[in-house]
Amino acid sequence: MAVRCHAEHGNELTELNPIFYYPRLRSPLILVMARTQGAFEMDEAMSRYFLAIGCIGGFALAVCASASADVFLLNNGGQVEGTLLNPDESPRSAYVVQSREGGRLVLPADDVDTFVTKSDAETRYEEVLPLVADTEDGHWNMAEKCATAGLKEQQEFHLEQVIRLNPDHEPARRALGFNRVEGRWQRPDEYMAEQGFVRHRGAWRLPQELLIEQRERANEEQTVEWRKKIKIWREWILKGRDRAKEGLVNMQAIRDPRAVAALAAQLRQANEPSLLKQLYIEVLSHFPEHGTGIGALTYVALHDPDGRVREKALDVLERADSQVATLAFLKVLGDNDNKMVQRAGVGLGYMKRPETTTLPLIEALITEHKHTVGGGGIQPSFSSGGGGGLSMGGKPTVVKEKVKNEAILHALAAMHPGVNFGFDQEKWRAWYVLQNTPRDVNLRRSE
């Protein structure tokens, strides 16, 4: 915008004084004031200037009709504003632009870095921006109009100018997200940073939390890699070809705890060959404190159909002196399946924890189990005279049966050498009470 000012003694341009500029634009908009000593006249640009004065109060309400503009940011740092005349060209080779001054430009596509379409509100805002007074009230009023027009970035600019001029302007501070903390204005981001938090994926986190998460992610990735490796080596061993020995050596050399989950998963597979399971148990023996490995060893010690696998798992659990396994075996002593009760007894015999397992074992020397007989099918029948025949089964009947558990008795005998009351639970209980009664206690009533 040009302003020609005429003095009484000849034509001269007065000095133009910059007041403020809007830094987010490539080309700063400068508010100028012209000082004259005499009459002045306006050219076409000055006419637009005074027309904008009438619009500044209501630009957000579209009082000043103005078409939206396209902005072309060039690779060389310049910019061109106008209206794009070939918006549908594809593939694009050039931008044909009708400039504001009325000329037509052709910009090669390679010369344009960014193409942005300005809204009507943005265009009107740029027209009235030079008229905003660089005062607290001027910027506050403009910020409110920007908010109404949906110009968030421009609103924040004027709010920042308000607090530049008046640092204690509370509405502007609040609008910018400040809170008063211990007598001073602070943004939440600043406060959280002072407390030692860091911004991560839209949330405030402690550095220690992020470090733990990073380690967990790294561990998870390594766990996935170990699953792949173990499956590959397993296949080499099963095929028994050239790489079978290499697979076996690789498997036996595992010492990374992140491989335990993959080994445990393979160990729990029902159809896995027994020799491979024994190999997994051997490798897991190197991780006696790993919960996942101990859990898998306890599971196969109770459930695997192969006695060699169960025994090898129990050997490892015994060396690990696992309390977790002991608790699992104690729980199974109450199982309705007598086979499981016997296996739990064997396991407790390996663990050798008499202080916690003796009394539960005594109670499990003889256990009662329920099973169903009869119901459907053809069953043999016998007469009182010795004859026989076939008859249809009657209704199913639940039968209770007491079973003497040899494995439980062996576990007790192993933990208490030289003590054996057979399946006489009463004698075992009396002995247990005697063993656990302090010797220096006077049971007689005091005089």
Phi and psi in degrees as a GROMACS rama.xvg file:
@    title "Ramachandran Plot"
@    xaxis  label "Phi"
@    yaxis  label "Psi"
@TYPE xy
-105.956  143.104  ALA-2
-126.977  121.059  VAL-3
-104.211  122.796  ARG-4
-117.912  131.202  CYS-5
-107.183  123.967  HIS-6
-86.8733  169.176  ALA-7
-65.5986  -30.3776  GLU-8
-108.451  42.2048  HIS-9
123.904  168.884  GLY-10
-90.4666  128.823  ASN-11
-154.595  150.338  GLU-12
-87.3941  133.251  LEU-13
-76.8738  166.407  THR-14
-71.9695  137.576  GLU-15
-100.055  124.217  LEU-16
-106.318  116.856  ASN-17
-70.6875  135.794  PRO-18
-103.681  -54.1449  ILE-19
-158.711  167.453  PHE-20
-142.123  160.785  TYR-21
-98.9691  105.394  TYR-22
-70.9771  -12.9167  PRO-23
-79.7241  -9.74821  ARG-24
-92.9899  149.663  LEU-25
-61.2644  -43.0788  ARG-26
-111.608  109.191  SER-27
-57.5609  138.813  PRO-28
-90.1768  124.79  LEU-29
-111.498  126.9  ILE-30
-85.0716  125.831  LEU-31
-124.748  154.549  VAL-32
-126.115  136.425  MET-33
-107.519  125.601  ALA-34
-99.5466  126.771  ARG-35
-127.494  157.562  THR-36
-107.897  -5.04565  GLN-37
-150.296  -152.053  GLY-38
-71.2396  159.635  ALA-39
-141.067  161.863  PHE-40
-134.632  155.191  GLU-41
-108.86  139.803  MET-42
-91.1829  -171.062  ASP-43
-60.9078  -40.6687  GLU-44
-62.9494  -39.1015  ALA-45
-66.9527  -32.6941  MET-46
-62.0639  -43.2603  SER-47
-63.6536  -33.6662  ARG-48
-60.7164  -48.4149  TYR-49
-74.7389  -26.7142  PHE-50
-62.9003  -39.3522  LEU-51
-64.2438  -31.4006  ALA-52
-57.5136  -38.6579  ILE-53
-72.3091  -14.4287  GLY-54
-101.235  -16.6178  CYS-55
-60.4311  -36.6452  ILE-56
-65.8411  -23.2997  GLY-57
-135.224  33.2263  GLY-58
-64.2092  -30.7749  PHE-59
-68.9021  -20.6665  ALA-60
-98.3404  12.1893  LEU-61
63.8282  33.8435  ALA-62
-66.5605  -39.3105  VAL-63
-91.7166  105.203  CYS-64
-70.5201  128.524  ALA-65
-152.202  132.199  SER-66
-72.2325  150.306  ALA-67
-67.3832  155.11  SER-68
-121.509  151.558  ALA-69
-101.082  140.061  ASP-70
-118.193  130.949  VAL-71
-116.889  107.624  PHE-72
-88.6431  122.247  LEU-73
-91.3678  158.384  LEU-74
-64.0088  -26.2877  ASN-75
-85.8149  5.11465  ASN-76
98.3201  -11.8773  GLY-77
-83.1672  177.765  GLY-78
-147.288  151.359  GLN-79
-128.137  136.461  VAL-80
-117.386  143.043  GLU-81
171.55  -155.374  GLY-82
-118.884  127.659  THR-83
-73.3604  123.339  LEU-84
-94.2883  -14.8685  LEU-85
-125.677  60.4601  ASN-86
-65.8268  -22.736  PRO-87
-95.4017  3.06424  ASP-88
-65.4164  129.188  GLU-89
-155.728  128.091  SER-90
-69.2009  150.946  PRO-91
-83.8578  130.009  ARG-92
-110.472  -25.3307  SER-93
-158.686  159.09  ALA-94
-107.803  118.901  TYR-95
-95.7303  119.204  VAL-96
-121.993  131.573  VAL-97
-91.3189  109.567  GLN-98
-75.1401  164.271  SER-99
-64.4332  -28.4311  ARG-100
-79.5764  -5.3986  GLU-101
106.654  -11.9574  GLY-102
-82.4632  169.769  GLY-103
-120.039  130.236  ARG-104
-118.765  149.733  LEU-105
-120.192  113.719  VAL-106
-104.192  118.935  LEU-107
-57.7887  139.855  PRO-108
-58.2962  -33.6543  ALA-109
-68.0788  -19.3534  ASP-110
-87.2272  -11.0189  ASP-111
-99.3198  121.879  VAL-112
-81.919  -49.1709  ASP-113
-141.033  140.541  THR-114
-118.26  120.442  PHE-115
-127.736  136.747  VAL-116
-98.5054  120.72  THR-117
-82.0366  142.556  LYS-118
-78.6225  167.468  SER-119
-57.6023  -40.7209  ASP-120
-64.2281  -40.6998  ALA-121
-65.4205  -39.7061  GLU-122
-64.8364  -45.9355  THR-123
-63.9408  -37.8834  ARG-124
-59.2691  -44.6862  TYR-125
-65.7741  -29.7139  GLU-126
-70.2908  -37.5962  GLU-127
-95.0526  -11.1219  VAL-128
-55.4442  -41.835  LEU-129
-62.6919  -14.4963  PRO-130
-94.263  -3.82754  LEU-131
-74.4868  127.011  VAL-132
-69.4751  136.983  ALA-133
-80.964  64.175  ASP-134
-132.53  166.913  THR-135
-58.4418  -48.3064  GLU-136
-67.5882  -38.5874  ASP-137
-61.9745  -45.9688  GLY-138
-72.1929  -34.8396  HIS-139
-64.8536  -43.9209  TRP-140
-62.1908  -41.1267  ASN-141
-67.4084  -37.0442  MET-142
-61.6293  -41.6436  ALA-143
-64.4678  -38.9993  GLU-144
-68.1821  -38.5126  LYS-145
-63.0853  -39.2978  CYS-146
-61.8926  -41.984  ALA-147
-65.2003  -35.7923  THR-148
-83.5941  -3.61992  ALA-149
78.3281  21.336  GLY-150
-96.7823  81.3932  LEU-151
-64.9997  -44.9388  LYS-152
-64.0901  -43.4688  GLU-153
-67.3104  -35.5496  GLN-154
-60.7417  -44.9967  GLN-155
-62.8224  -36.2061  GLU-156
-60.2125  -46.4172  PHE-157
-71.6092  -33.4635  HIS-158
-63.635  -38.7306  LEU-159
-64.3079  -35.6079  GLU-160
-67.53  -34.565  GLN-161
-61.711  -48.3774  VAL-162
-76.0636  -17.6053  ILE-163
-65.1555  -38.8834  ARG-164
-85.4591  -30.1822  LEU-165
-142.004  91.1504  ASN-166
-58.4563  -20.9994  PRO-167
-101.433  19.7557  ASP-168
-71.6551  98.8501  HIS-169
-62.6971  -47.2068  GLU-170
-58.1915  -39.1355  PRO-171
-67.8751  -41.6189  ALA-172
-59.8228  -47.5644  ARG-173
-62.5527  -41.1358  ARG-174
-63.541  -29.393  ALA-175
-87.8699  2.10725  LEU-176
91.1265  14.4888  GLY-177
-80.3885  150.447  PHE-178
-128.866  150.917  ASN-179
-88.1038  116.593  ARG-180
-121.758  115.053  VAL-181
52.5142  44.8444  GLU-182
83.6754  3.07646  GLY-183
-134.934  153.223  ARG-184
-81.1477  131.91  TRP-185
-143.863  140.669  GLN-186
-78.4463  150.662  ARG-187
-54.2248  -36.7777  PRO-188
-61.1315  -42.6387  ASP-189
-66.2009  -41.4182  GLU-190
-63.3844  -47.0551  TYR-191
-64.235  -37.9856  MET-192
-64.1782  -38.6283  ALA-193
-65.0733  -29.4561  GLU-194
-81.0534  -0.503428  GLN-195
96.3579  6.89941  GLY-196
-86.2618  157.539  PHE-197
-127.894  149.327  VAL-198
-83.5667  126.598  ARG-199
-145.191  115.785  HIS-200
51.7851  46.0116  ARG-201
82.1569  5.71777  GLY-202
-136.252  154.046  ALA-203
-88.6643  126.404  TRP-204
-133.485  151.877  ARG-205
-76.1704  143.767  LEU-206
-56.2434  -34.6663  PRO-207
-64.4018  -38.2845  GLN-208
-62.829  -44.2852  GLU-209
-63.2584  -39.212  LEU-210
-63.7916  -42.1004  LEU-211
-62.8997  -43.9269  ILE-212
-62.3121  -41.8052  GLU-213
-61.8945  -41.7448  GLN-214
-65.2331  -40.8458  ARG-215
-63.4963  -41.9314  GLU-216
-62.5825  -42.3312  ARG-217
-62.6673  -40.6645  ALA-218
-64.6143  -41.7507  ASN-219
-62.1364  -41.5462  GLU-220
-63.6996  -41.2241  GLU-221
-68.7916  -33.8465  GLN-222
-62.8692  -42.1751  THR-223
-61.8964  -42.4371  VAL-224
-63.2618  -39.0386  GLU-225
-66.0216  -36.0454  TRP-226
-59.0428  -43.1617  ARG-227
-64.2808  -46.6359  LYS-228
-62.249  -45.6621  LYS-229
-64.3685  -38.1723  ILE-230
-65.6493  -38.9639  LYS-231
-65.1693  -48.7743  ILE-232
-64.3653  -36.4852  TRP-233
-59.6372  -44.6009  ARG-234
-63.5032  -40.0885  GLU-235
-60.8098  -43.6975  TRP-236
-65.7575  -43.8687  ILE-237
-66.3182  -37.6553  LEU-238
-72.1199  -24.6155  LYS-239
65.1695  27.3669  GLY-240
-98.9741  -149.736  ARG-241
-59.1554  -33.8609  ASP-242
-97.6833  7.50343  ARG-243
-60.8194  -45.3886  ALA-244
-65.148  -39.9012  LYS-245
-61.9299  -42.5662  GLU-246
-62.2548  -41.2651  GLY-247
-64.7894  -45.4882  LEU-248
-62.394  -43.2416  VAL-249
-61.3256  -42.3756  ASN-250
-64.7918  -44.9686  MET-251
-67.5903  -22.0456  GLN-252
-87.9218  -0.775562  ALA-253
-64.7198  126.683  ILE-254
-135.132  8.16705  ARG-255
-89.2299  119.888  ASP-256
-57.5506  -23.0684  PRO-257
-72.0637  -7.64569  ARG-258
-89.0556  -10.3874  ALA-259
-61.4084  -42.6717  VAL-260
-59.1631  -41.146  ALA-261
-68.85  -40.8909  ALA-262
-64.198  -43.2119  LEU-263
-62.844  -40.1409  ALA-264
-63.4955  -42.1251  ALA-265
-67.0373  -37.1994  GLN-266
-63.6421  -34.1593  LEU-267
-77.6864  -10.3533  ARG-268
-65.9329  126.432  GLN-269
-63.9672  -37.7007  ALA-270
-94.4601  8.56776  ASN-271
-69.179  135.599  GLU-272
-56.4238  144.667  PRO-273
-59.5693  -41.0525  SER-274
-64.4478  -36.4967  LEU-275
-67.7965  -39.7153  LEU-276
-61.2322  -40.1208  LYS-277
-66.1369  -32.1901  GLN-278
-66.5736  -44.442  LEU-279
-60.6742  -40.7452  TYR-280
-63.3622  -40.5382  ILE-281
-59.8786  -43.4858  GLU-282
-69.0125  -41.2995  VAL-283
-65.3909  -20.0539  LEU-284
-63.706  -17.9085  SER-285
-82.6306  -0.931285  HIS-286
-128.161  64.9144  PHE-287
-67.8152  -15.0474  PRO-288
-109.251  8.12522  GLU-289
-86.3275  117.931  HIS-290
-59.05  -40.3843  GLY-291
-64.9247  -41.504  THR-292
-66.4107  -43.9418  GLY-293
-62.0387  -39.579  ILE-294
-61.8908  -41.8588  GLY-295
-68.8235  -39.6907  ALA-296
-64.545  -41.0386  LEU-297
-64.1049  -39.8717  THR-298
-61.6633  -49.0192  TYR-299
-71.0248  -29.2894  VAL-300
-63.037  -26.4991  ALA-301
-96.9035  -34.9898  LEU-302
-112.85  -19.2094  HIS-303
-68.6328  135.817  ASP-304
-72.4065  -18.7299  PRO-305
-89.1325  118.58  ASP-306
-61.7789  -31.4779  GLY-307
-66.8462  -37.753  ARG-308
-67.2322  -44.3672  VAL-309
-61.2607  -43.9243  ARG-310
-64.8162  -41.4242  GLU-311
-65.7393  -39.212  LYS-312
-64.1135  -40.9465  ALA-313
-65.21  -35.6391  LEU-314
-59.3876  -43.4224  ASP-315
-68.3641  -43.1551  VAL-316
-63.3898  -36.878  LEU-317
-63.4684  -44.6383  GLU-318
-66.2252  -32.6807  ARG-319
-77.6631  -14.1172  ALA-320
50.5185  51.7029  ASP-321
-78.9807  117.404  SER-322
-70.0944  -32.7805  GLN-323
-60.6829  -45.4991  VAL-324
-64.6575  -40.2394  ALA-325
-58.9467  -46.435  THR-326
-62.7618  -37.8939  LEU-327
-65.2261  -42.5167  ALA-328
-65.4746  -40.2256  PHE-329
-60.8747  -38.9627  LEU-330
-64.399  -36.5621  LYS-331
-75.2965  -14.3506  VAL-332
-57.9742  -23.2725  LEU-333
-95.688  11.777  GLY-334
-68.9785  146.467  ASP-335
-73.8971  -20.4121  ASN-336
-85.1293  114.101  ASP-337
-63.046  -29.1374  ASN-338
-60.4448  -40.027  LYS-339
-69.9895  -36.0595  MET-340
-61.3717  -44.0604  VAL-341
-62.7709  -42.0955  GLN-342
-67.4306  -36.6154  ARG-343
-63.8695  -39.5678  ALA-344
-61.7237  -43.1542  GLY-345
-59.5689  -44.2546  VAL-346
-61.4223  -42.8925  GLY-347
-67.2825  -31.1674  LEU-348
-62.2509  -36.7146  GLY-349
-69.7444  -38.2822  TYR-350
-73.0489  -29.3766  MET-351
50.3358  63.7408  LYS-352
-121.225  73.0817  ARG-353
-59.9436  -32.5702  PRO-354
-63.7827  -27.8731  GLU-355
-112.057  -14.6264  THR-356
-113.263  -13.0571  THR-357
-61.3704  -52.5183  THR-358
-63.0556  -45.2751  LEU-359
-59.5013  -35.1543  PRO-360
-67.9497  -40.5308  LEU-361
-58.1836  -44.0235  ILE-362
-66.3444  -23.6495  GLU-363
-97.6801  6.4649  ALA-364
-58.4713  -40.4917  LEU-365
-126.702  121.468  ILE-366
-122.086  152.451  THR-367
-106.649  133.366  GLU-368
-129.922  148.794  HIS-369
-107.727  140.018  LYS-370
-148.908  158.726  HIS-371
-101.299  135.775  THR-372
-126.554  157.482  VAL-373
75.9409  -177.904  GLY-374
93.0084  99.7477  GLY-375
74.6354  165.792  GLY-376
77.4618  166.919  GLY-377
-100.567  131.193  ILE-378
-125.43  150.101  GLN-379
-70.3907  145.877  PRO-380
-132.728  153.418  SER-381
-130.97  139.6  PHE-382
-92.53  166.044  SER-383
-65.9718  -21.7873  SER-384
-86.5593  2.50237  GLY-385
98.5189  -7.12355  GLY-386
-74.5733  165.293  GLY-387
-138.363  174.318  GLY-388
179.361  -168.627  GLY-389
-118.32  142.853  LEU-390
-142.009  158.782  SER-391
-73.513  138.353  MET-392
-65.6192  148.709  GLY-393
-86.0128  -159.418  GLY-394
-68.4631  148.7  LYS-395
-64.1485  140.801  PRO-396
-124.852  136.102  THR-397
-88.3107  122.942  VAL-398
-113.053  134.119  VAL-399
-98.7368  135.41  LYS-400
-136.229  130.387  GLU-401
-91.9043  133.322  LYS-402
-124.512  132.425  VAL-403
-85.5678  123.495  LYS-404
-98.9318  103.54  ASN-405
-61.7402  -38.8635  GLU-406
-63.3357  -34.6261  ALA-407
-67.7501  -43.6721  ILE-408
-62.8876  -40.9088  LEU-409
-63.4574  -36.5808  HIS-410
-65.8932  -42.6628  ALA-411
-62.9921  -44.8972  LEU-412
-63.6354  -36.0473  ALA-413
-68.3078  -34.3336  ALA-414
-82.6594  -23.6366  MET-415
-130.21  77.8935  HIS-416
-57.2138  137.734  PRO-417
85.3454  -4.60487  GLY-418
-112.809  124.472  VAL-419
-159.51  109.238  ASN-420
-106.938  18.8482  PHE-421
60.6577  -135.493  GLY-422
-100.203  19.6076  PHE-423
-83.1538  93.7114  ASP-424
-64.7019  -34.2688  GLN-425
-62.0821  -44.8304  GLU-426
-64.636  -39.7717  LYS-427
-61.5623  -43.3535  TRP-428
-64.4421  -43.8554  ARG-429
-62.0428  -42.6545  ALA-430
-62.0907  -41.2056  TRP-431
-63.7937  -42.5339  TYR-432
-63.4726  -43.0973  VAL-433
-62.1445  -40.9967  LEU-434
-67.1532  -26.409  GLN-435
-106.295  13.496  ASN-436
-97.6677  123.564  THR-437
-56.8446  137.258  PRO-438
-70.2028  -25.8069  ARG-439
-96.4625  14.4287  ASP-440
-87.4189  124.549  VAL-441
-89.5244  109.925  ASN-442
-83.0592  -7.69847  LEU-443
-75.0059  147.01  ARG-444
-66.4491  131.985  ARG-445
-68.8517  145.188  SER-446
